[in-house]
Structures are given as C-alpha cells and as structure tokens.
C-alpha cells in the first residue's frame, strides 16, 4: 500500500498548525518529537486519516495565493461546515455538482484553497 502526503511550504508553521487545529484538524507529528530542543521545521496534519505536511517556506517571494489546493473526500460535510462557521471562516458551498457531490471550499491563511466533497444523500 502506498500513501501520498502533500508537503506544503508555509511562512509560519506554528500559526498554520493552530489555524487548522481550530477548524478540527489534528497535528499528529512534528520534528519536535525527536528533536524537542530544535526549531519546528515540519508538521503532519490529519482529517479523518487524510494527511498533509507543512514545512518552512524560505523563499524571498511571498505569494498571495498558493499554486495548489487540497481536496478531501468525506462521508459527511456537517462537521467541517460547523467548525468553519464557528471560526467565522468564509466558505463557498456548491450544493450539487454535475458528478453528484456537494462541495464546501474555503481559503486558508496561506492562500491555499481547501475543498471537502461528499456524495449527495439519496
């Protein structure tokens, strides 16, 4: 079995971890587990087993929008929608796509578009 875990470079790893934890993601690992006295230089975040990682963006160019997005296929959307509402995160809701799914999307603090997709209830 293979697993693909996107690795996203961000300017502020601790701030990004906190932002995602506030909407229900879990930070399940960082380099501080093995190197407690070092600078935080990566983290793994998960939502119901789906994961991505954060690392330091040390480039001199700061973009207002990321050139990638994250897409999560889930069984229900209510949990993430309630979390986003409670944190006043602006979201876009597509109630029915042509391929039979409902999609909720939002932009994170780094300009990354994040989408959650769920099959329509019949």
N, C-alpha and C positions, 0 to 999 in steps of 0.2 A: 504494500500500500504506500502511495506517495502522498505528500501533503505540500501544497504550495502556500507559503505565507508571505504576502507582500511586505516589503520593508520600506517604510516611508520616512523620508528625511524631513525633520521639522526644526525650527529655530529654538524652541523651548520645550524639551521633553517633559519636565515635571508639570508644566502648565497644561500641556496636551493630555497627559495622563489624567490629571484632575478633571479636565473638561469632559473626557469620555467616561470617567467613573461617575460623574454627576448625572449622566443620562443612562446609566445602567451597565456599562461595560465593566469587565474585571481586568485589573492588571495582575497577570498571573506569574510574571517573571521579569526580573531585571538583572543587570550585571552586578547589582549590589548584593545579590545572594552569595556570590562567590568572592566579591571584592567590596566588602562593606565600607572601607575607608576611601574608595575611589569616587571619581565623578560619575554620575549617572550617564551612561552612553548608549544604552538600548533598553527597550521595554517591550513586552509582549502583551497585547490587549486581546480579550476574547468576548464574544457574544454567543452564548449557547454553543460553544465549541468551535465556532468560526473565529479565525485569528488574523491579526496583522501585527507587525512590529514597527517600533519607532526607533529612529537613530538620529544623530546630530546632522543638521544641515549646516555645513561650514562654508558654503559658497558666499560670495560677496553680493550676489544678486538676490534681491528679495522680490518675489512674485506675489501679486495679489491673489492669484488663483492657481491652484495646483493643476498639473497637467495629467491627472489621473482621477479615478473615482473608485469608491468601494461599493460593492453590491452584495447584499445579504439576502439569501432566500430563506424565509422563515415560515413557520406554521401559522402564526398569528401576528398581527400588527399592533394590537391594542397596547401591549406593554411598552413598546418603544414610543408610540404616539403619546401615551400618558406621561412618560418621562420627559419627552420633548416639551409638551405643554407645561408641565410643572417647572421647567427650567426656562420657559419663555423662548425656546428655540424656534425660529420661524421654519415652517415646513411646507412642502408642496405635496398635495395629495392627488394622485391620479386614480380615481375610483375604479376604473375598468380599462385595461389595455386591450388592444386588439388580440392579444395572445392569452386573455383570460386571467389576468392577475391584477391585483391592486398594488400600487407603488406609493410609498411615502419617502420623500427625499428631503435632505437638508444640507447645508454647508457648514463644515466645522470651522473652528477658529483659525485654521491654517489655509482655508480656501478649498479644501477637499470636499467634493460632492459625495455624500453618503446616501445610498438608497436601500430601503428594505422592501422586499417584494413578497407577496403572499397570494396563493391560489384563491380565487373567489369561492365563497361558500355557496353550495348548491342546495 
